[in-house]
Amino acid sequence: MITAVLVGAGNRGKDAYGAWALAHRDQLKFVAVAEPSAERRNLFAGAQDILPERSFANWDELFAVGKLADLCVIATQDRQHTEPTLAALDLGYHVLLEKPMAVTEQDCRLLVAASERAGRQLRVAHVLRYTRFFSTIKAALAGGAVGRIVNINHSENVSYWHFAHSYVRGNWRRTDEASPVVLAKTCHDLDLLYWFIGAPALKVSSFGGLSFYREENAPPGATARCLDGCPHLDDCQWAAPRIYLRAVPLLQTGLRSRYLHNRLLAGAALRQPWLFRGLSRLSPSLKTLVNWDQWPVSTITDAPADREAKMRALREGPYGRCVFFCDNDVNDHQVVGIEFANGVTATLTLHGFASSEGRWIRVEGTAGTLFGKLTTEHQEIVLYDHRRVQKKILLDLDLDLRGHAGGDEGLMKSLLASFDGDPSVPDDLETLTSARASLESHLLAFAADRAQHENRVVDMDELRREGEGS
Ligand SMILES: NC(=O)c1ccc[n+]([C@@H]2O[C@H](COP(=O)([O-])OP(=O)(O)OC[C@H]3O[C@@H](n4cnc5c(N)ncnc54)[C@H](O)[C@@H]3O)[C@@H](O)[C@H]2O)c1
């Protein structure tokens, strides 16, 4: 049994790590929490049976009492990672830190050095490595499925509604409050490229911008908030009640499932909510579909099952704003081109306009081509061997609504197994998600941001030398 303390009982802290501990009580026990919001703190402490004297209003108070457990989980916002991580490592905690590890190159390097000095694990939550989808691709590539990798073309297709939620209305909409989207979101994808290609990057170019989610693109007569009598409420894809009250985009995901029962359920919840409400009295598990209380609704209010609380959040909070009248400044599309030291080239596209959330990848090698398509409703990996006609299906799965397609679960299993020295946990998963490995993806993100803003190709050796000298 591993014991842990939590810093930041928000969406990730409570709903990802806290929920995992509750589902695996024999493996992980939270014994303390630091969280300034009394409501969140009490919710977390109550659910995890934390003693009142182990509930703290901030990380300073938590760390002031010394080391209380094996692991410290840090799930505060992007700009609040460095300070608590340094303090936790200093006390001798192993640390699970949310990505991005920090928002400056200097702080990222500081964290790597501190974890190596302390001899403690600093695991960054690059959850995608632990999904069945990406670990299958990694195993295939490492096994030589495409021969020598020559080029990778990867896209991160963020759905129009997820992008609006996080990067237009929400917590990661501004660089000065969070970080550039290529770091906040795309560090996962840059990490995957580095993991698959297995060599440091040499050169990085990038183009992008905020083209669409801006005031000049608002339709005529649109109001600043959706519920202020906006004439477009009924036909706007970003209308807040459509996303947060009726969960239309999520139910539409169910409609795209290949299984009839998923399509019937989602269709009934969308088209005959009254009938569905009746049915949900017989089966409480259906209730969630008519009154969605999971992400993203769980981030707009601390009482996501309460319809009045949701209405209040939409009337008064940031998530009720028209997507064309927010104070966002992060890019809504960006492309990154990378040359790696082993000669492999890669392109990465990020955008916030997909109808279906997910990632596509195409890997070209000397002996074959691998295509992968990961969306919420379907996952498929296909391998073409140049010497044969038939394709090989490496993965073919339907709807997966688990956190990050099973990545949250995989990360926790791998982390806990590493404390037991479990030999079944592959070495590369262990070493490559070290803080030093994460530094590579973060440096790539800083380079891409620089390349875009300074309109030039960034030489990674130069960037590394600069960082090491600072
Ligand atoms: N791994 C992933 O794929 C993934 C997905 C989503 C978010 N994230 C990252 O996880 C982090 C947290 O995101 P979130 O959505 O849970 O944010 P959140 O805002 O819901 O939670 C952060 C919590 O930290 C608390 N906090 C603030 N100051 C504190 C202090 N001094 N001491 C203790 N707690 C404090 C806040 O009150 C809040 O409850 C972010 O860095 C985000 O980028 C990672």
The ligand as a MOL file (V3000), in Angstrom:
LIG
                    3D

  0  0  0     0  0            999 V3000
M  V30 BEGIN CTAB
M  V30 COUNTS 44 48 0 0 0
M  V30 BEGIN ATOM
M  V30 1 N -2.3270 15.0210 -17.6000 0
M  V30 2 C -3.2770 15.5750 -18.3110 0
M  V30 3 O -3.5930 15.1280 -19.3940 0
M  V30 4 C -3.9760 16.7800 -17.7860 0
M  V30 5 C -5.3110 17.0350 -18.1070 0
M  V30 6 C -5.9050 18.1800 -17.5850 0
M  V30 7 C -5.1660 19.0500 -16.8050 0
M  V30 8 N -3.8640 18.7960 -16.5540 0 CHG=1
M  V30 9 C -3.0500 19.6910 -15.7130 0
M  V30 10 O -3.3820 19.4370 -14.3520 0
M  V30 11 C -3.2030 20.6280 -13.5680 0
M  V30 12 C -4.4620 20.8930 -12.7600 0
M  V30 13 O -5.5410 21.0820 -13.6460 0
M  V30 14 P -7.0440 21.0380 -13.0860 0
M  V30 15 O -7.9340 21.0790 -14.2550 0
M  V30 16 O -7.1920 19.9530 -12.0870 0 CHG=-1
M  V30 17 O -7.0750 22.4520 -12.3340 0
M  V30 18 P -8.0670 22.9420 -11.1820 0
M  V30 19 O -8.0530 24.4150 -11.2450 0
M  V30 20 O -9.3640 22.2190 -11.2960 0
M  V30 21 O -7.3440 22.4470 -9.8480 0
M  V30 22 C -6.2370 23.0820 -9.2760 0
M  V30 23 C -6.4890 23.1800 -7.7820 0
M  V30 24 O -5.3320 23.6960 -7.1320 0
M  V30 25 C -5.8090 24.4410 -6.0150 0
M  V30 26 N -4.7650 25.3370 -5.4640 0
M  V30 27 C -4.5030 26.6310 -5.7810 0
M  V30 28 N -3.5470 27.1250 -4.9860 0
M  V30 29 C -3.1810 26.1290 -4.1260 0
M  V30 30 C -2.2620 26.0450 -3.0300 0
M  V30 31 N -1.5050 27.0970 -2.6620 0
M  V30 32 N -2.1500 24.8570 -2.3650 0
M  V30 33 C -2.9020 23.7960 -2.7230 0
M  V30 34 N -3.8070 23.8330 -3.7480 0
M  V30 35 C -3.9420 24.9820 -4.4390 0
M  V30 36 C -6.9840 25.2040 -6.5990 0
M  V30 37 O -7.8300 25.7390 -5.6060 0
M  V30 38 C -7.6450 24.1120 -7.4400 0
M  V30 39 O -8.6590 23.4210 -6.7330 0
M  V30 40 C -2.8670 21.7380 -14.5640 0
M  V30 41 O -1.4890 21.9650 -14.5660 0
M  V30 42 C -3.3120 21.1570 -15.9010 0
M  V30 43 O -2.6140 21.6670 -17.0110 0
M  V30 44 C -3.2710 17.6760 -17.0120 0
M  V30 END ATOM
M  V30 BEGIN BOND
M  V30 1 1 1 2
M  V30 2 2 2 3
M  V30 3 1 2 4
M  V30 4 1 4 5
M  V30 5 2 4 44
M  V30 6 2 5 6
M  V30 7 1 6 7
M  V30 8 2 7 8
M  V30 9 1 8 9
M  V30 10 1 8 44
M  V30 11 1 9 10
M  V30 12 1 9 42
M  V30 13 1 10 11
M  V30 14 1 11 12
M  V30 15 1 11 40
M  V30 16 1 12 13
M  V30 17 1 13 14
M  V30 18 2 14 15
M  V30 19 1 14 16
M  V30 20 1 14 17
M  V30 21 1 17 18
M  V30 22 2 18 19
M  V30 23 1 18 20
M  V30 24 1 18 21
M  V30 25 1 21 22
M  V30 26 1 22 23
M  V30 27 1 23 24
M  V30 28 1 23 38
M  V30 29 1 24 25
M  V30 30 1 25 26
M  V30 31 1 25 36
M  V30 32 1 26 27
M  V30 33 1 26 35
M  V30 34 2 27 28
M  V30 35 1 28 29
M  V30 36 1 29 30
M  V30 37 2 29 35
M  V30 38 1 30 31
M  V30 39 2 30 32
M  V30 40 1 32 33
M  V30 41 2 33 34
M  V30 42 1 34 35
M  V30 43 1 36 37
M  V30 44 1 36 38
M  V30 45 1 38 39
M  V30 46 1 40 41
M  V30 47 1 40 42
M  V30 48 1 42 43
M  V30 END BOND
M  V30 END CTAB
M  END
